[in-house]
């Protein structure tokens, strides 16, 4: 590695490298060489990241906002018995896929069932008309994806194969988020591809068993949180969030329900290639990542909507900080509360540097589980919204790489969840140097048209930023030309043409003559007609 004092590095890059080296040294001194295997294999403690979802399920059971569904159309000579065997082997390999939850001594515990024979459910739709099979398969898959799980009963994974023709299938896999995260889905499909290919050729599994299971990580993490290094990270977050707004107060179309409904929908908008290139150029100029710039813009949008000087947005991270965790299925993802201060009417470039500094420090203190932080801050639970932040932001690569089977063409199919875990979730997808904004919003709070305007305003804000990054945040334009025309011109065309020769007194007396008994003034219980007011 180059000397960090080298003149080849800019001051900001040198600062980042120093921070990363410092964090690496801190981790290596605080953590053991490897995560140990736990002694008990049939149960495991529930780590903080799972406790949050378990808590929600206890207070509102039978809901499905935390279902993760993946569906793929498979075209080709699929061997269903081989696919069944591959899925069964994956379930055997990963304890998380055999986990349910129970109470022991008033505390939740993971209960790991022993491996059992797996049977792949197949729904044969070839009896219905050909033209209806595809839509029927999608409708059935959507319904299946929305069915809730019972955390006290396993498995927390459902798989269905819908056959629509001799060589046409729809594969659906639904899991509860409490046992998987986004990278777990990548592991799942990667192993499915390897195992299907091997079993199809008559070979044994080429995969060695994982060195760890999720329960081992859970036990290790709970012990790790007692260490001095973790306490230092916890103090960082306590200091950052000591002064914060109780809630993000956005204008809504509907009154907030007393209990969060989790009903939601999505609005999608593509950012054109020219704007995407300008954003990348601005990132290089200001030496920030694309994530930092897009996050700062989203926080600026929420500040403009709410008028609040402090805005906190949650941002998901993988939580897999050790190499031995990369191939394990389980819930490792964590949430970072990203704070932005708009006091003093900052320019966007000032906000960007503030977000940059905060983000670097946040990622170097990212081992504290969000639910642990909620407890330490003694945040009062409000069933109408999530604690600390009600909006989240993420930047991800577009598309989940699905299964790859020999002789099979696989195509991703979107399953609409009709749920929203937060008030707002702005997700930016990167694909082939293009950007797509996907806004998931609570339909209990906003109309579809309002959500659409939010996405448009976000894009307009980005355009304004690349045009004039030195402008103050409150001056950056949000509205389209049509919205400005409506606000400034059309809604203000309410003038009347009065005669130039008449006085106001004469006009008033004309009104008296037309409607002497009509109410002219109301004050409390007293009401005065035009005739009486004229006499007075």
Number of C-alpha atoms within 10 A of each C-alpha: 3 7 9 17 11 9 9 11 14 13 13 13 14 17 14 16 14 14 16 16 12 12 16 12 11 13 16 10 11 13 12 11 8 10 17 13 16 16 9 9 15 13 18 22 20 20 24 20 21 23 17 16 15 17 12 13 17 10 10 12 14 13 18 21 21 21 22 21 24 20 24 20 21 24 17 15 15 19 12 13 14 18 21 19 20 24 22 18 19 19 21 19 19 21 24 26 24 21 27 21 22 15 11 9 6 7 10 18 19 24 24 20 18 11 15 11 10 14 12 16 12 15 15 15 18 14 9 11 10 11 9 12 19 19 11 15 22 19 13 14 24 19 13 17 24 21 15 17 22 16 20 14 12 17 19 24 21 18 22 18 24 26 21 25 15 11 13 17 25 24 21 24 18 21 23 23 20 24 21 25 20 16 19 19 21 17 17 20 18 16 22 24 18 17 25 26 19 17 17 18 10 10 11 10 16 11 11 7 12 13 13 18 21 24 26 19 23 23 18 19 18 14 10 17 17 10 12 11 17 18 13 13 18 21 14 16 21 15 9 14 17 10 9 16 15 11 15 23 15 16 11 12 12 11 10 14 12 10 12 19 21 22 20 23 19 21 17 17 15 14 15 12 13 9 16 20 14 16 20 16 14 19 19 12 9 15 15 19 15 17 17 21 25 20 26 24 21 24 26 24 23 22 23 18 14 15 16 17 15 18 26 24 24 21 20 14 14 14 18 17 12 9 8 14 19 13 20 24 27 26 23 27 19 21 20 23 23 22 22 21 19 23 9 8 14 17 18 24 19 17 22 23 17 18 22 21 16 17 19 15 18 19 14 17 19 20 22 23 22 22 19 17 19 16 11 13 15 9 12 11 12 11 15 13 21 15 16 23 24 19 24 25 20 17 20 12 11 14 11 13 14 19 22 18 21 12 11 16 16 20 15 17 14 13 19 14 20 18 22 23 22 21 24 21 22 23 18 25 18 16 12 8 10 17 22 18 20 18 22 24 28 25 21 19 22 19 15 16 9 14 22 15 16 19 21 18 18 21 21 16 21 26 19 17 23 17 13 14 19 14 16 17 24 17 12 23 15 22 17 13 9 8 13 13 13 13 12 10 11 11 9 10 9 7 6 6 5 10 8 6 6 9 10 9 9 11 12 12 15 12 13 19 11 11 14 17 13 15 14 16 12 10 7 6 5 7 12 15 16 21 19 15 13 14 6 6
